[in-house]
């Protein structure tokens, strides 16, 4: 799972940060690595804010001077890459469950089995904030555009169906893609009976499987959502739904 974002440390410096998360087969976190990319100009001295531990320059020889949470770098080139670790809670939580012929099964037991398989990937937004809106208290979640990708070999998987998303074949494999914004329904108080927006937070993949074997499930999330300036001339719910989509 990769979470990406960007920030400006100074007018002449751009900072991009990605959090690489290695998940266990059930979605629990195994390892977190944070990678930062500072873009400036050669000889520039940068005061960078970071809460990371075990900081390591992965591409150059620069060593920072540390003052609390401030890292002072002097660029030898136009950019600098460093990484570190963190124990901070992730804004998204992933839960992956597996079923064989209708019965829940551990991923370790599923390997090599055959039958009707269902894989459920649930993504929960944990980054909620209490806000006062029109005099009422409510929880608003930081929006993360999140994409899930599975690569399923035709050698093992057949008759693949998904509850949401798309299945695309390249001849040898079938690729499942799913995009969601976890927490959006709660933030906007969307009633699914009134406004049918495709923002489900659970992907369900079913397939006929022979000798179960699959590669990693890949997840990418970013807070950099395309900006919608405004929805104009929405005279009724159908037009409003079309605009929101």
C-alpha positions in Angstrom: 0.0 0.0 0.0 1.4 3.4 -1.0 0.1 6.7 0.4 1.4 9.8 -1.4 1.2 13.5 -0.9 3.0 16.7 -1.6 4.0 19.9 0.3 6.1 23.0 -0.2 8.8 23.4 2.4 9.8 26.9 1.1 9.0 29.0 -2.0 11.9 27.5 -4.0 11.6 24.0 -2.6 9.1 21.2 -3.3 8.7 18.2 -1.1 7.0 15.0 -2.1 6.4 12.3 0.4 5.3 8.7 -0.1 4.5 6.1 2.6 5.2 2.5 1.5 3.4 -0.1 3.6 4.0 -3.8 3.4 0.9 -5.6 4.5 0.3 -9.1 5.6 -2.1 -11.3 3.6 -5.0 -10.2 5.9 -4.2 -6.5 5.5 -2.5 -5.9 8.8 0.6 -3.8 8.7 4.0 -5.6 8.6 6.3 -2.7 7.8 6.2 1.1 7.1 8.8 3.0 5.2 8.5 6.8 4.5 10.3 8.2 1.4 10.9 11.9 1.0 12.0 13.8 -2.2 13.3 17.3 -1.8 13.6 19.3 -5.0 15.5 22.6 -5.0 18.8 23.8 -6.4 22.5 22.9 -5.9 24.0 24.6 -2.8 20.6 25.5 -1.3 20.2 25.1 2.4 16.8 23.6 3.4 15.1 23.6 6.7 12.9 20.5 6.5 10.3 19.4 9.1 10.2 15.7 9.8 9.1 13.3 12.6 10.8 10.3 11.1 13.3 8.1 12.9 16.3 6.2 11.4 16.7 8.8 8.7 18.9 7.8 5.8 20.0 9.6 2.6 19.4 6.9 0.0 21.0 8.6 -3.1 23.6 11.1 -2.0 26.2 11.9 0.6 24.5 14.8 2.4 24.0 14.4 6.2 21.5 16.6 7.9 21.9 18.7 11.0 19.1 17.8 13.3 17.4 20.3 15.7 14.3 18.7 17.2 11.9 18.0 14.3 13.9 20.2 12.0 16.4 18.7 9.5 18.8 21.1 7.9 20.1 19.9 4.5 22.6 21.5 2.1 21.9 20.2 -1.4 24.9 18.9 -3.4 22.6 18.5 -6.4 19.1 19.7 -7.5 17.3 17.1 -5.4 17.7 14.8 -2.4 16.1 11.5 -1.5 15.9 10.2 2.1 13.8 7.7 4.0 12.9 6.9 7.5 10.5 5.0 9.7 7.5 6.0 11.8 5.3 4.5 14.5 2.4 6.8 13.7 -1.0 5.3 12.9 -1.9 5.2 9.2 -4.9 7.2 8.0 -6.3 4.2 6.2 -6.9 0.7 7.6 -7.1 -2.4 5.3 -8.9 -5.6 6.0 -8.7 -8.5 3.6 -10.7 -11.7 4.0 -10.9 -14.9 2.0 -13.7 -17.4 1.5 -13.7 -20.9 -0.1 -17.1 -22.4 -1.2 -18.8 -20.0 1.2 -16.6 -20.7 4.3 -14.1 -18.2 5.6 -10.5 -19.4 5.3 -7.1 -18.1 6.2 -4.9 -17.1 3.3 -2.3 -19.6 4.4 -4.8 -22.4 4.2 -6.2 -21.2 0.8 -2.9 -21.8 -1.1 -3.3 -24.7 -3.6 -7.0 -25.1 -3.0 -9.7 -25.2 -5.7 -13.3 -24.1 -5.7 -15.4 -21.0 -5.6 -13.3 -18.2 -4.0 -14.3 -14.8 -2.7 -11.8 -12.1 -1.7 -13.0 -9.1 0.2 -10.9 -5.9 0.5 -12.3 -3.4 3.0 -10.7 0.1 3.3 -11.6 2.2 6.3 -10.7 5.9 6.7 -9.4 6.5 10.2 -8.5 10.2 9.7 -11.8 11.7 11.0 -12.1 15.2 12.4 -14.9 16.7 14.5 -16.3 19.8 12.8 -19.1 22.2 13.5 -21.3 22.6 10.4 -24.4 24.7 10.4 -24.3 24.5 14.2 -24.1 20.7 14.3 -21.2 18.5 15.3 -20.2 15.9 12.8 -17.2 13.8 11.8 -15.5 14.8 8.5 -12.9 12.5 7.0 -9.8 13.6 5.0 -10.6 12.4 1.5 -8.1 9.9 0.0 -8.6 8.8 -3.6 -7.8 5.1 -3.2 -7.2 2.5 -5.9 -6.9 -1.3 -5.5 -5.4 -3.5 -8.2 -5.3 -7.4 -8.3 -3.5 -9.3 -11.1 -5.2 -12.7 -11.4 -3.7 -15.4 -13.7 -5.9 -17.1 -16.2 -4.1 -20.3 -15.3 -5.7 -20.3 -11.9 -8.8 -17.9 -12.1 -11.9 -18.1 -14.3 -15.4 -16.5 -14.3 -14.2 -13.5 -12.3 -16.9 -11.1 -11.1 -16.7 -7.9 -9.0 -19.3 -6.0 -7.0 -17.7 -2.7 -8.1 -14.8 -1.7 -10.4 -13.6 -3.2 -13.6 -12.0 -6.5 -14.9 -9.6 -6.1 -17.8 -7.8 -9.0 -19.6 -4.5 -8.9 -21.3 -4.7 -12.5 -22.6 -2.7 -14.2 -19.9 -4.1 -12.3 -16.8 -7.2 -10.6 -15.7 -6.6 -7.3 -13.8 -9.2 -6.2 -11.3 -9.2 -2.4 -10.6 -11.3 -0.6 -8.0 -11.4 3.1 -7.0 -13.0 4.5 -3.9 -12.9 7.5 -1.5 -13.3 6.0 2.0 -15.4 8.1 4.4 -16.9 10.2 1.6 -20.5 9.0 2.3 -20.2 9.8 6.0 -18.6 13.2 5.4 -21.3 14.3 3.0 -24.2 12.5 4.8 -25.1 10.8 1.5 -28.2 8.6 1.7 -27.7 5.8 -0.8 -31.4 5.4 -1.2 -31.6 8.9 -2.6 -28.2 9.4 -4.3 -26.6 6.3 -5.7 -22.9 7.3 -5.8 -20.4 4.6 -6.6 -18.2 5.1 -3.5 -18.4 1.6 -1.8 -15.5 1.0 0.5 -15.5 -2.8 0.0 -14.3 -4.7 -3.0 -15.6 -8.2 -3.5 -14.0 -10.5 -6.1 -15.5 -13.9 -6.8 -14.0 -16.5 -9.1 -13.7 -20.2 -9.9 -10.2 -21.2 -8.9 -8.0 -24.1 -9.7 -4.9 -24.5 -7.4 -5.2 -21.1 -5.8 -2.1 -18.9 -6.3 -1.9 -15.2 -6.7 0.5 -12.3 -6.5 0.3 -9.2 -4.2 -2.7 -6.9 -3.9 -1.6 -3.4 -4.6 -3.2 -0.3 -3.1 -2.4 3.3 -3.8 -3.9 6.3 -1.9 -3.5 10.0 -2.3 -5.1 13.1 -0.8 -4.5 15.0 -4.1 -8.0 14.6 -5.5 -8.9 16.4 -8.7 -10.5 19.7 -7.7 -14.1 20.3 -8.6 -14.5 24.1 -8.5 -18.3 24.0 -8.4 -21.3 22.1 -9.8 -23.4 24.5 -11.8 -27.0 24.4 -13.0 -28.0 21.3 -11.0 -31.7 21.7 -11.2 -32.6 18.2 -9.8 -31.1 15.2 -8.1 -30.3 13.4 -11.4 -28.2 16.3 -12.5 -26.6 16.7 -9.1 -25.6 13.0 -9.1 -24.2 13.3 -12.6 -22.1 16.3 -11.5 -20.8 14.6 -8.4 -19.8 11.5 -10.4 
